[in-house]
Amino acid sequence: MAAIGLFYGSTSGVTEEIAERIREEIGEDICDLYSMADDYDDFEDLLNYEYLILGCSTWGAGEVQNDWREPLFDIEVEKPDFSGKTIALFGAGDCTGHGKHFVGALGTLHDQFKALGAKIVGAVSIEDYSFEQSTAIRDGKFVGLPLDEVNESDKTEQRIADWLEILKADFPALAA
């Protein structure tokens, strides 16, 4: 088992592609990749890792992607202990077409895992993003890495690189 578990849900393939890019940057030897649709069995899969990266796109009025709905419901009901887990979040969104709910799913993941004791890291400044509002903002920052492959795909590579630099402070395997 690798040092980091990267779990993602993807409907159209955008979040999957981003997850694969992140894993490639991190290194396959230290990062296991899990599709919530194909590889995820239950929250024990998440609990096997001390360090987690969770990816989820935002749909509708700020909802999580479909592959995350049942797992989050089970986690909400069972309330497993995520104390001692360090979690970083990333998500795909559309800052123009869905600017009123931009990457809102990240706020949902943040609140649910933090309530269960997880340490959430990897907050990103809202500067350099164009959007109307987001429920993924805490203390003036996004709770994770927002990416917009529809309108700002030219910024994705640099945003991922900058975010991984931020994560090095909390993910020892990235600093090695």
C-alpha positions as CSV (number, residue, x, y, z in Angstrom):
1,M,0.0,0.0,0.0
2,A,1.3,3.5,-0.9
3,A,1.6,6.4,1.5
4,I,-1.3,8.3,-0.1
5,G,-4.8,7.2,-1.2
6,L,-6.3,9.3,-3.9
7,F,-10.1,8.8,-4.3
8,Y,-12.2,10.5,-7.0
9,G,-15.6,10.4,-8.5
10,S,-16.1,11.4,-12.1
11,T,-19.1,11.4,-14.4
12,S,-17.7,13.0,-17.6
13,G,-14.1,12.0,-17.1
14,V,-12.8,15.4,-16.2
15,T,-12.1,14.7,-12.5
16,E,-10.7,11.3,-13.4
17,E,-8.2,13.0,-15.8
18,I,-7.3,15.5,-13.1
19,A,-6.8,12.7,-10.5
20,E,-4.5,10.8,-13.0
21,R,-2.5,14.0,-13.6
22,I,-2.1,14.6,-9.8
23,R,-1.0,11.0,-9.3
24,E,1.5,11.3,-12.1
25,E,2.9,14.4,-10.5
26,I,3.1,12.7,-7.1
27,G,4.4,9.4,-8.3
28,E,2.6,6.1,-8.7
29,D,4.9,4.5,-6.1
30,I,3.6,6.7,-3.3
31,C,0.0,7.2,-4.4
32,D,-2.8,4.6,-4.9
33,L,-5.7,5.7,-7.2
34,Y,-9.3,4.7,-6.5
35,S,-12.4,5.4,-8.6
36,M,-15.3,5.8,-6.3
37,A,-17.5,4.0,-8.9
38,D,-15.1,1.0,-9.7
39,D,-12.7,0.5,-6.8
40,Y,-14.4,1.8,-3.6
41,D,-16.1,-0.7,-1.3
42,D,-16.7,1.1,1.9
43,F,-15.2,3.8,4.2
44,E,-12.7,1.3,5.5
45,D,-10.9,1.8,2.1
46,L,-10.4,5.5,3.1
47,L,-9.4,4.6,6.7
48,N,-6.6,2.4,5.4
49,Y,-4.6,5.6,4.6
50,E,-3.3,8.3,6.9
51,Y,-3.0,10.7,4.0
52,L,-5.8,11.1,1.6
53,I,-6.5,13.2,-1.5
54,L,-10.2,13.3,-2.4
55,G,-11.5,14.6,-5.8
56,C,-15.1,15.5,-6.6
57,S,-16.8,17.6,-9.2
58,T,-19.7,19.8,-8.4
59,W,-23.1,19.2,-10.0
60,G,-26.4,21.1,-10.0
61,A,-26.8,23.6,-7.2
62,G,-23.5,22.7,-5.6
63,E,-24.0,18.9,-5.0
64,V,-21.3,16.3,-4.9
65,Q,-20.8,14.0,-7.9
66,N,-23.0,10.9,-8.0
67,D,-20.3,8.4,-7.1
68,W,-19.8,10.2,-3.7
69,R,-23.5,10.3,-2.7
70,E,-23.8,6.8,-1.2
71,P,-20.4,6.8,0.4
72,L,-21.0,10.2,2.1
73,F,-24.4,9.0,3.3
74,D,-22.9,5.8,4.8
75,I,-20.1,7.9,6.4
76,E,-22.7,10.3,7.8
77,V,-24.8,7.4,9.3
78,E,-21.8,5.3,10.6
79,K,-19.7,8.3,11.7
80,P,-16.3,6.6,11.4
81,D,-13.4,8.3,13.2
82,F,-11.1,10.1,10.8
83,S,-8.9,11.5,13.6
84,G,-5.3,11.3,12.7
85,K,-6.1,11.4,8.9
86,T,-4.9,14.3,6.8
87,I,-7.1,15.1,3.8
88,A,-6.6,17.4,0.8
89,L,-9.4,18.1,-1.6
90,F,-9.6,19.0,-5.2
91,G,-12.6,19.4,-7.5
92,A,-13.7,20.3,-11.0
93,G,-16.2,23.1,-11.6
94,D,-17.4,25.6,-14.2
95,C,-16.8,29.1,-12.9
96,T,-18.8,30.7,-15.7
97,G,-21.8,28.4,-16.3
98,H,-22.1,27.5,-12.6
99,G,-20.5,30.5,-11.0
100,K,-23.2,30.6,-8.2
101,H,-22.2,27.2,-7.0
102,F,-18.5,27.0,-8.0
103,V,-16.9,23.8,-6.6
104,G,-19.5,23.7,-3.8
105,A,-18.9,19.9,-3.5
106,L,-15.6,20.7,-1.9
107,G,-17.4,22.5,0.9
108,T,-19.5,19.4,1.5
109,L,-16.5,17.1,1.7
110,H,-14.7,19.5,3.9
111,D,-17.5,19.8,6.4
112,Q,-18.3,16.1,6.6
113,F,-14.7,14.8,7.0
114,K,-13.7,17.7,9.4
115,A,-16.7,16.9,11.6
116,L,-15.3,13.3,11.9
117,G,-11.9,14.5,13.1
118,A,-9.9,14.8,9.9
119,K,-7.3,17.5,9.4
120,I,-8.2,19.2,6.1
121,V,-5.2,20.8,4.3
122,G,-4.4,22.4,1.0
123,A,-6.5,25.6,1.1
124,V,-6.1,27.8,-2.0
125,S,-6.5,31.5,-2.3
126,I,-9.7,32.7,-4.1
127,E,-7.6,35.3,-6.1
128,D,-7.1,34.5,-9.7
129,Y,-10.5,32.7,-9.9
130,S,-13.6,34.2,-11.5
131,F,-16.9,33.1,-9.9
132,E,-20.0,34.5,-8.2
133,Q,-20.0,32.5,-5.0
134,S,-19.0,29.2,-3.5
135,T,-19.9,27.2,-0.4
136,A,-16.3,25.9,-0.5
137,I,-14.8,29.0,1.0
138,R,-13.6,29.1,4.6
139,D,-11.6,32.0,6.1
140,G,-11.3,33.6,2.7
141,K,-9.8,30.6,0.9
142,F,-11.1,27.6,-1.0
143,V,-11.0,24.5,1.2
144,G,-9.1,22.7,-1.6
145,L,-8.0,23.0,-5.2
146,P,-10.6,24.2,-7.6
147,L,-10.0,23.5,-11.3
148,D,-12.1,24.7,-14.2
149,E,-11.3,22.6,-17.4
150,V,-14.1,24.4,-19.3
151,N,-13.0,28.0,-19.0
152,E,-9.5,28.0,-17.4
153,S,-7.8,24.8,-18.6
154,D,-4.7,26.8,-19.4
155,K,-4.2,27.4,-15.7
156,T,-4.6,23.8,-14.5
157,E,-1.0,22.6,-14.8
158,Q,0.3,25.5,-12.8
159,R,-2.5,25.3,-10.2
160,I,-1.8,21.6,-9.6
161,A,2.0,22.3,-9.2
162,D,1.4,25.2,-6.8
163,W,-1.1,23.1,-4.8
164,L,1.3,20.1,-4.5
165,E,3.9,22.6,-3.1
166,I,1.4,23.6,-0.5
167,L,0.7,20.0,0.4
168,K,4.4,19.2,1.1
169,A,4.0,20.8,4.5
170,D,1.4,18.2,5.6
171,F,2.1,15.2,3.4
172,P,5.6,13.9,4.3
173,A,5.8,11.6,1.3
174,L,5.6,14.6,-1.0
175,A,8.5,16.3,0.6
176,A,10.8,13.3,0.4
